[in-house]
Amino acid sequence: MSALGRHVLAEFYGCPTEILNDIQKIERTMVDAALEAGAEIREVAFHKFSPQGVSGVVVISESHLAIHTWPELGYAAVDVFTCGDTVDPWVSCNYLKDHFSAERLSAQEIKRGIFEIEVSHKAANF
C-alpha cells in the first residue's frame, strides 16, 4: 500500500549544549535540513525558552519539520513529516544529526494516510 506521507520521529542524543540552546543555529540548521531534502519553505517560527531550550517549526509545502530541545540533557526531539515522493525525510534527519553533532540518533518512520481499497463496515471511526 502506498501512503500520502512519511513521518520520521527522531531523537538526537549527546548534542552539545551550546548548539541546542542557540536559536539562530537551530533555526538555520532546520531550514537548511529542509532545503537539503529538496523541500519548499513556506513559514518559519522558533521560540527560545528561559533559561534554556528552543522549540520551532519549519512549514514546508510538503508538510513540516519540528523540534524541541533540552540543552541541559543534550537531547532534541524532532519530527520530519513529508508528503509526496519528492522529499525524503531521512535526508533531513541525517543532515540534522551531523549539524547538531549528535552522538546518537534513534528514529522510526510512520507511514501516514494509508487508505485501504475496501473499507470494512466493522471499522471503527473515532
C-alpha positions in Angstrom: 0.0 0.0 0.0 1.2 3.5 -0.7 0.9 6.3 1.8 0.3 10.0 1.5 3.3 10.8 3.7 6.2 9.7 5.7 6.7 10.9 9.3 10.0 10.3 10.9 10.1 10.7 14.7 13.7 11.3 15.6 15.6 11.6 18.9 19.1 13.1 19.0 21.3 12.3 22.0 24.6 13.6 23.1 24.4 17.0 21.4 26.5 19.9 22.7 24.5 22.2 25.0 25.7 25.4 23.1 24.2 24.1 19.9 20.8 23.1 21.3 20.4 26.4 23.2 21.3 28.6 20.2 18.0 29.7 18.5 19.7 31.2 15.4 21.8 28.0 14.9 18.7 25.7 15.4 16.6 27.8 13.0 19.2 27.9 10.3 20.0 24.2 10.6 16.3 23.2 10.4 15.7 25.4 7.4 18.9 24.0 5.7 17.8 20.4 6.5 14.5 21.0 4.7 16.3 22.6 1.7 18.9 19.8 1.7 16.0 17.3 1.2 14.5 19.4 -1.6 11.6 20.8 0.3 10.0 24.2 -0.4 10.0 26.5 2.7 6.7 28.3 3.4 7.0 29.6 7.0 9.4 29.5 9.9 8.7 30.1 13.6 11.0 29.5 16.6 11.0 30.4 20.2 13.8 30.5 22.9 12.8 29.5 26.4 14.2 30.8 29.6 16.5 29.7 31.0 17.1 27.2 28.1 15.6 25.3 25.2 14.3 26.0 21.8 11.1 25.0 20.0 10.3 25.6 16.4 8.7 24.6 13.2 9.6 24.9 9.5 6.5 24.7 7.5 7.2 23.3 4.0 4.9 22.7 1.0 5.3 19.0 1.7 4.4 19.3 5.4 6.8 20.3 8.2 9.9 19.9 10.4 9.5 20.5 14.1 11.9 20.5 17.1 12.1 20.8 20.8 15.4 20.9 22.6 16.6 20.1 26.1 20.1 21.6 26.1 20.8 20.5 29.7 20.4 16.9 28.6 22.0 17.2 25.2 18.7 16.0 23.7 16.4 17.1 20.9 13.1 15.7 19.7 12.5 16.2 16.0 9.6 15.4 13.6 10.1 15.4 9.9 6.8 14.9 8.0 6.9 14.9 4.2 4.1 14.2 1.7 4.5 13.0 -1.8 7.5 11.3 -3.4 9.9 14.2 -4.0 11.2 14.9 -0.5 13.0 12.2 1.6 12.6 12.9 5.4 15.7 10.8 6.1 17.9 13.2 4.2 16.8 15.9 6.7 17.3 13.6 9.7 20.9 12.7 8.7 21.7 16.4 8.0 20.4 17.3 11.5 22.4 14.5 13.1 25.6 15.9 11.6 24.9 19.5 12.2 23.7 19.0 15.8 26.9 16.9 16.4 24.7 14.2 17.9 26.4 11.2 19.3 23.4 9.0 18.6 20.2 9.2 16.5 17.2 7.0 17.3 14.3 7.2 14.8 11.3 5.5 13.4 9.3 6.1 10.3 5.5 6.0 10.3 3.5 5.9 7.1 0.7 8.5 7.1 -2.5 8.4 5.1 -2.8 4.8 4.2 -6.2 4.1 2.6 -7.5 0.6 2.0 -9.3 -0.1 -1.2 -12.2 -1.8 0.6 -13.3 -0.4 3.9 -14.8 -2.9 6.3 -18.2 -2.0 7.7 -16.8 -3.1 11.1 -14.1 -0.4 11.0 -14.3 1.9 13.9 -14.3 5.7 13.4 -13.1 7.6 16.5 
